[in-house]
Amino acid sequence: MAEIKKITISVPDDLPAQYVNMSYITHTPQEFILDFASILPGIKQPKINTRLVFSPLGAKLLIQALNENLRRYESNFGEIKIPRGHSLADQLFRTADPKDSPEEE
């Protein structure tokens, strides 16, 4: 078996954090595109402030990592309840309309 080497990653002290409460997720055959924005009072038309592009494998590994971390979070702090019915969460994290998807290049 190949030896797994630990990778040390540093976070720059001046790396700005982005608050996001809205996302659009689209994909092409080669990649998954995750766009994030912030809806705040007084902002009539939010703009994407962060875009992440993953390979399909990278996207699947991200989902696994998020699921594991959500499981740990809920075991420590309790279940995260998802609102039912029409809510702000439905609007912010809805499935993107196919006509809103970026054109394939």
N, C-alpha and C positions, 0 to 999 in steps of 0.2 A: 504494500500500500504506500502511496505517496505521503510524505510527511506534510502535515499541515503547519504552515508557519504563521505565527501571530503577526498581524499588521498593526503598527502603532500609527494612529491618526491624530493629528493635532488640529485644534480649532483656533483660528486666528482670534486674538482678543478683540479686534475691530470688526469682526463679521457681524453684519446687521441681521437681526431677527425680523422676519416678516410675519405679521399677524394675518391669518387667512380664515375666512368663514364661508367661502364659496369656492366650489371647484367644478371643473369640466374635465371629463376623461374621454379621450377618443383614442383610436388606434388605426394603424395601417397594418399590412401584413408583416412589416419589419419592426414596428415599434409601438409602444404605448406612450401617449402624450398626456401628462397631467398638468393642467393649467389651474392656477390659484389666484384668487382676488379677495379683496376686503370690501364688504358693504358696511359703510358707516353712516351715521346721521349726516345729512347735508350733502352727501355724494350722490348725485343723480345717476351717473353712469360709471360704475366701477370699472377699473382697468386691471387686466391681468398683471400681477406683480412678480409672479414666479412661474417658470415653466420647467418641468422635469421630463426628460425623455428616457425611456427604459426599453431594453430589448424585451421580448416576451418572457424569456427566462428571468431577467431581472425583475420584471413586474410580478411574476409568480413568487419569487423569493421575497420581494417586498411585502406581498400579502401574507406570506407565512410569518415573517418577522412582526408585522403589525398584529396578526392574530395572536401570536405568542405574548406580545406585550400587552394587548388588551386583556388576555386571560390573567396575566400577572396583576395588572391594575385592578381588575374586578375582584380578584381574590384578596387583595389588600384593602380596597375602598368600597366594594359593593358593586352590584350590577349597574351598568350604564343603561338607563331606560331611553328607548327611542320613541319620540312622540308618534302617536297614531293619527291618521286623518290628515287633513290639510294643515300644514304647519310651515313655519319659516324654514325648518330643516328640509322639508319637501322641496321648497323653492331653491334653497342654496345648494343642495346636493342631489338634485334631480339628474336623471339620465339625460345626457346631452341629446338634443334633437339632431338626427343625422344631417339635416341641411346646415347645421352649425359647425360640422366637422371640417377640419382643414383639408384642402385639396391634396390628393396624393401627388407626389412629385415623381 
